[in-house]
Amino acid sequence: MPGAQSLDARISDFGKIIFLGLACALLYHLIQGFFFGQTYPASTFLFRPAARFSDFFDFYQHSKSLNPYREIGPTAYRAYFPVAYILGYIFGILKPEASFIVVTTLALTSIFFSCATLLDQSKFEKTTWAIFLAVLCSYPFLFTLDRGNTEIVLLALLLRFVISFFQNKPVRCAFFLSLAVGMKLTPLIFIVLFIAHRRPKELVLTLFFSALFMAGAFEVFALQTGTSLLTQYSAMTTNQVLFTRTYSMTTEGTLFTHGLFTFFKFCLYAFDVPGAAALIQNALPIHTYISALVAMVTCSYVLWLEKTLWKQFAVLILTTLLLPHMSGDYKLILLLMPLLLLLKDPAQDSSTRIWIFWFGLIMIPKNYYRLSNLPEANLTVPINTLLMLGLLVAIMIEGAERKRLNKTL
């Protein structure tokens, strides 16, 4: 096919963007730290050094008693869905540091082998190592590792789901997706793929397993605490509502995040708009309704218009990244799923390099300018939001245009 590249060439293009972006960021922050004597946040593109790995260690403490929703606030809300805490309890038999090392190592190992499987490569070929190292050096992965966030476990599960989807193994496919849904509800959006590809067995099994896993986890917590399943569910939703309010309504939800609502808040702070807090509070319910409408549009697009698998995954993942009230930058690692599918897509054309470049731009550090009135908020927030919004719109416009042209032929 004219304009087609080899897999090695596509991975090389992506790797060049990642390593060049990382090198520029390291050089910039090195100059800021060593030559100008600047400290955080000017000296790094990562989060507060004093809070390194704290996401994991907070999660570890919340998981070990099988009563994760017992305490509320003031900031350590237990916002995960129940299966996450069951998994946390299992690894809680180890000491915190050992648990972190084991969980991270297992997740990274699983991701490595998933990369090899999806790209149809031998496990230890240079192609597998090349993409794995490039991804590992990307901003989303470095940020996730620095925070110790469990999103890396979610990605490991979802990659196994993608592989099972390709291999047409319904039970395994539904099992891995249901575990992911049991940790965070957003992966449930992938049931749209089952409808689009007419895979009713996977759809039914995913809904069944998801309900079973979550009900089972709630029941374990209820037995441990002498309460009821409904009491545990109510405690979880209370934590989640308070979490959303805290991070949606305060400046904390604007730091190292992305999304349309975060972009709106960033603009208010950047231009020092009077009464920003009241504007944010009033805009929150409006954003919720708009997000529901946009999600309906993007899911309908996947169901009726888009036939290319990597673009279907990209549209659904971008929907989950852009629409929530607050999305931490660790969630950007989920872009690895459509990226791998893009790299292995046999239908390569001249636009493939553009798509790869677009993904690369999203996944490099951009902490080169910070707000004077909110120094921890940097240009990564608006740039990544606009890049992802642009990618989503470009995919959907191309799909609609392709559909129009097919009708005229």
C-alpha positions in Angstrom: 0.0 0.0 0.0 1.5 3.4 -1.0 2.7 5.4 2.1 2.6 2.3 4.3 5.4 1.9 6.9 6.9 -1.1 8.6 6.0 -1.7 12.2 9.6 -0.9 13.2 9.4 2.4 11.4 6.1 3.3 13.1 7.5 2.5 16.5 10.7 4.5 15.7 8.6 7.5 14.8 6.7 7.3 18.1 9.9 6.7 20.1 11.7 9.7 18.6 8.8 12.0 19.7 8.8 10.5 23.2 12.6 10.6 23.8 13.0 14.1 22.2 10.1 15.4 24.4 11.6 13.8 27.5 15.1 15.1 26.7 13.9 18.7 26.3 11.9 18.5 29.6 14.8 17.0 31.5 17.2 19.7 30.2 14.7 22.5 31.0 14.1 21.3 34.5 17.8 20.6 35.1 18.6 24.2 34.2 15.8 25.5 36.4 16.9 23.4 39.3 20.7 23.5 39.2 21.5 26.8 37.4 18.7 29.0 38.7 18.2 27.3 42.1 14.5 26.7 41.5 12.6 24.1 43.5 9.3 22.3 42.9 7.3 22.9 40.7 9.9 24.5 38.4 12.4 21.8 38.9 10.3 18.8 37.7 7.4 17.9 35.5 6.2 15.4 38.1 4.0 15.9 41.2 5.2 17.0 44.7 8.4 15.1 45.6 7.2 14.8 49.2 4.1 13.0 48.0 5.9 10.4 45.8 4.1 7.1 45.7 1.4 8.4 48.1 -1.5 7.3 45.9 -0.4 3.7 46.4 0.4 3.9 50.1 -3.0 5.7 50.8 -4.7 3.0 48.9 -2.8 0.3 50.8 -3.9 1.7 54.1 -7.5 2.0 53.0 -7.6 -1.6 51.7 -6.0 -3.6 54.5 -9.0 -3.7 56.9 -11.7 -4.8 54.5 -13.6 -1.7 55.6 -12.5 0.8 53.1 -15.4 3.2 53.2 -15.6 3.6 57.0 -13.9 7.0 57.1 -14.8 10.1 55.3 -12.4 13.0 54.5 -11.3 15.5 54.9 -9.3 14.7 51.7 -8.6 11.0 51.7 -11.9 9.9 50.3 -12.2 6.2 49.3 -13.4 6.7 45.7 -12.5 3.4 44.1 -15.1 0.8 43.4 -15.0 -2.2 45.7 -13.0 -4.7 43.6 -10.0 -2.4 43.8 -10.0 -2.7 47.6 -10.3 -6.5 47.5 -7.2 -6.6 45.2 -5.5 -4.2 47.6 -6.3 -6.4 50.5 -4.8 -9.4 48.8 -1.5 -7.6 48.3 -1.8 -6.0 51.7 -0.4 -9.2 53.2 3.0 -7.7 52.3 4.6 -4.7 53.9 3.7 -1.4 52.1 7.0 -1.0 50.2 7.1 -4.7 49.2 3.5 -4.6 48.1 4.2 -1.5 45.9 7.2 -3.2 44.3 5.3 -6.5 43.7 2.2 -4.8 42.3 4.1 -2.4 40.0 6.4 -5.2 38.8 3.5 -7.5 38.0 1.6 -4.8 36.2 4.6 -3.7 34.1 5.4 -7.3 33.3 1.8 -7.9 32.1 1.9 -4.7 30.0 5.2 -5.8 28.4 3.8 -9.2 27.4 0.6 -7.6 26.2 2.6 -5.3 24.0 4.3 -8.3 22.4 1.1 -10.1 21.9 -0.8 -7.2 20.4 2.0 -6.4 18.0 2.4 -10.1 17.1 6.0 -10.1 18.2 8.2 -12.6 20.0 8.4 -11.6 23.7 12.0 -10.6 23.6 12.4 -9.2 20.1 13.8 -5.6 19.9 10.5 -4.3 18.5 8.7 -5.3 21.8 11.5 -3.7 23.9 11.5 -0.6 21.7 7.8 0.2 22.2 7.8 -0.8 25.9 10.8 1.5 26.7 9.3 4.3 24.7 6.0 4.0 26.5 7.7 3.6 29.9 9.6 6.9 29.2 6.4 8.8 28.3 5.0 11.4 30.6 1.8 9.5 31.6 3.8 6.4 32.7 6.4 8.4 34.5 3.7 10.3 36.3 1.7 7.2 37.2 4.8 5.5 38.6 5.7 8.6 40.5 2.3 8.8 42.1 2.1 5.0 42.6 -1.4 5.1 41.1 -3.4 1.9 40.6 -4.3 3.0 37.1 -1.3 0.9 36.0 -3.2 -2.2 37.2 -6.3 -1.1 35.4 -4.3 -0.7 32.2 -2.8 -4.2 32.6 -6.3 -5.7 33.0 -7.7 -3.7 30.0 -4.8 -4.8 27.7 -5.7 -8.4 28.6 -9.3 -7.6 27.7 -8.2 -6.2 24.3 -6.1 -9.3 23.6 -9.1 -11.6 24.5 -11.3 -9.4 22.3 -9.0 -10.0 19.4 -8.7 -13.7 20.1 -12.5 -14.0 20.3 -12.5 -15.6 23.8 -15.7 -14.3 25.3 -15.4 -15.6 28.9 -11.8 -14.3 29.3 -12.7 -11.0 27.6 -15.6 -10.4 29.9 -13.6 -11.5 33.0 -10.8 -9.0 32.5 -13.1 -6.1 31.5 -15.4 -6.9 34.6 -12.4 -6.8 36.9 -11.5 -3.4 35.5 -15.1 -2.2 35.9 -15.0 -3.4 39.5 -12.1 -1.1 40.1 -13.4 2.0 38.3 -16.7 2.2 36.5 -15.4 4.1 33.4 -14.2 0.9 31.5 -17.9 -0.1 31.3 -18.0 2.2 28.2 -16.3 -0.6 26.3 -19.5 -2.6 26.2 -20.3 -0.4 23.3 -17.7 -2.4 21.3 -19.7 -5.6 22.0 -22.8 -4.0 20.5 -20.9 -2.6 17.6 -19.3 -5.9 16.8 -22.4 -8.0 17.5 -20.9 -9.9 20.4 -23.9 -10.4 22.7 -22.2 -13.2 24.7 -19.4 -10.8 25.9 -22.0 -8.1 26.6 -24.1 -10.4 28.9 -21.1 -12.0 30.6 -19.5 -8.6 31.3 -22.7 -7.2 32.9 -23.1 -10.4 34.9 -19.5 -10.6 36.1 -19.3 -6.9 36.9 -22.5 -7.1 39.0 -21.2 -10.4 40.6 -17.7 -9.0 41.4 -19.0 -5.8 42.9 -21.8 -7.4 44.9 -19.4 -10.0 46.2 -16.9 -7.3 47.3 -19.6 -5.3 49.0 -20.8 -8.4 50.8 -17.3 -9.2 52.0 -17.1 -5.6 53.5 -20.6 -6.0 55.0 -19.7 -9.3 56.7 -16.5 -7.8 58.0 -18.3 -4.8 59.5 -21.6 -6.3 60.5 -23.5 -4.0 58.1 -25.4 -4.6 54.9 -24.5 -4.6 51.2 -26.7 -1.5 50.7 -24.9 0.3 53.6 -21.6 -0.3 52.0 -22.8 0.9 48.6 -24.2 4.0 50.2 -20.9 4.6 52.0 -19.0 4.3 48.7 -21.3 6.8 46.9 -20.9 9.2 49.8 -17.1 9.1 49.5 -17.3 9.5 45.7 -19.6 12.5 45.9 -17.4 14.2 48.4 -14.3 13.3 46.3 -15.9 14.9 43.2 -16.9 18.0 45.1 -13.5 18.4 46.6 -11.5 18.1 43.4 -14.1 19.7 41.2 -14.6 22.8 43.3 -11.0 23.4 44.5 -7.7 24.2 42.8 -6.4 20.7 43.6 -8.5 19.4 40.8 -6.6 21.7 38.3 -3.2 20.3 39.1 -1.7 17.6 36.8 -5.1 16.9 35.3 -6.9 17.2 32.0 -10.5 17.4 30.7 -13.0 19.9 29.5 -14.1 21.0 33.0 -10.5 21.2 34.1 -9.8 23.4 31.1 -12.6 25.7 32.0 -11.3 26.1 35.6 -7.7 26.6 34.3 -8.9 29.5 32.1 -10.7 31.1 35.1 -7.5 30.9 37.2 -5.2 31.9 34.3 -7.2 35.1 33.7 -7.8 35.7 37.4 -11.6 35.9 36.9 -13.4 37.4 39.9 -15.8 35.0 41.6 -14.2 31.9 40.0 -15.5 29.6 42.8 -19.1 30.6 42.2 -18.7 30.2 38.5 -17.3 26.7 38.9 -20.0 25.7 41.3 -22.7 26.9 38.9 -21.0 25.3 35.9 -20.7 21.8 37.4 -24.3 20.6 36.8 -24.3 22.2 33.3 -21.1 20.3 32.5 -22.7 17.0 33.7 -25.6 17.4 31.3 -23.3 18.4 28.4 -21.0 15.4 29.2 -23.9 13.0 29.0 -24.9 14.4 25.7 -21.4 14.3 24.3 -21.0 10.7 25.5 -24.2 9.7 23.7 -22.8 11.3 20.5 -19.4 9.6 20.7 -20.9 6.2 21.6 -23.4 6.5 18.7 -20.5 7.3 16.4 -18.7 4.1 17.4 -21.8 2.1 17.0 -22.9 3.4 13.6 -20.1 5.1 11.8 -16.6 4.0 12.8 -15.3 0.6 11.7 -11.6 0.9 12.4 -10.8 -0.8 15.7 -8.1 1.6 16.9 -10.3 4.5 16.2 -13.2 2.9 18.1 -11.0 2.4 21.1 -9.6 5.9 20.8 -13.0 7.6 20.7 -14.2 5.7 23.7 -11.1 6.3 25.7 -10.9 10.0 24.8 -14.5 10.3 26.0 -13.6 8.9 29.4 -10.6 11.2 29.6 -12.3 14.5 28.5 -15.7 14.3 30.1 -15.2 13.6 33.9 -15.1 16.5 36.3 -11.5 15.7 37.0 -9.1 13.3 35.3 -5.6 12.8 36.8 -2.8 12.7 34.2 -2.1 9.0 35.2 -5.3 8.2 33.2 -3.4 9.1 30.0 -1.7 5.7 30.1 -4.9 4.3 28.8 -4.0 5.8 25.4 -1.6 2.9 25.1 -4.6 0.7 24.0 -5.5 2.6 20.8 -1.8 3.4 20.2 -0.9 -0.3 20.0 -3.9 -1.0 17.8 -2.8 1.9 15.5 0.8 0.6 15.3 -0.4 -2.9 14.3 -3.2 -1.8 12.0 -2.6 -3.3 8.6 -4.6 -0.5 6.8 -1.7 1.9 6.9 -1.7 5.1 4.8 -0.1 8.5 4.6 -2.1 9.7 7.6 -0.7 7.1 9.9 2.4 9.1 10.8 0.2 12.1 11.7 -1.9 9.9 14.1 1.3 8.5 15.7 2.7 12.1 16.0 -0.5 13.2 17.6 -0.4 10.5 20.2 3.2 11.3 20.9 2.5 15.0 21.5 -0.1 14.1 24.1 2.4 11.8 25.9 5.4 14.1 26.4 6.0 16.5 29.3 4.9 20.2 28.8 5.5 21.9 32.1 7.3 24.9 30.6 4.9 27.6 31.9 3.1 27.9 35.2 0.4 30.2 36.4 1.7 33.0 38.7 -1.4 32.8 41.0 -1.4 28.9 41.0 2.3 27.8 40.4 1.5 24.1 40.4 -0.9 24.5 37.5 1.0 24.4 34.2 0.4 24.4 30.4 0.0 20.6 30.3 -3.6 21.1 31.4 -4.9 23.2 28.4 -2.5 21.7 25.8 -3.3 18.1 26.5 -7.0 18.8 26.7 -7.0 20.6 23.3 -4.8 17.9 21.8 -7.2 15.2 22.9 -10.3 17.2 21.9 -8.7 17.8 18.5 -7.8 14.1 18.1 -11.4 13.1 18.9 -12.9 15.6 16.5 -10.5 14.7 13.7 -11.3 11.0 14.0 -15.0 11.7 14.0 -14.9 14.1 11.1 -12.8 11.7 9.0 -15.2 8.9 9.8 -18.3 11.0 8.8 -16.6 12.1 5.6 -15.6 8.5 4.7 -19.2 7.5 5.3 -20.5 10.3 3.0 -18.0 9.4 0.2 -19.0 5.7 0.4 -22.7 6.7 0.0 -21.9 8.7 -3.2 -20.0 5.8 -4.8 
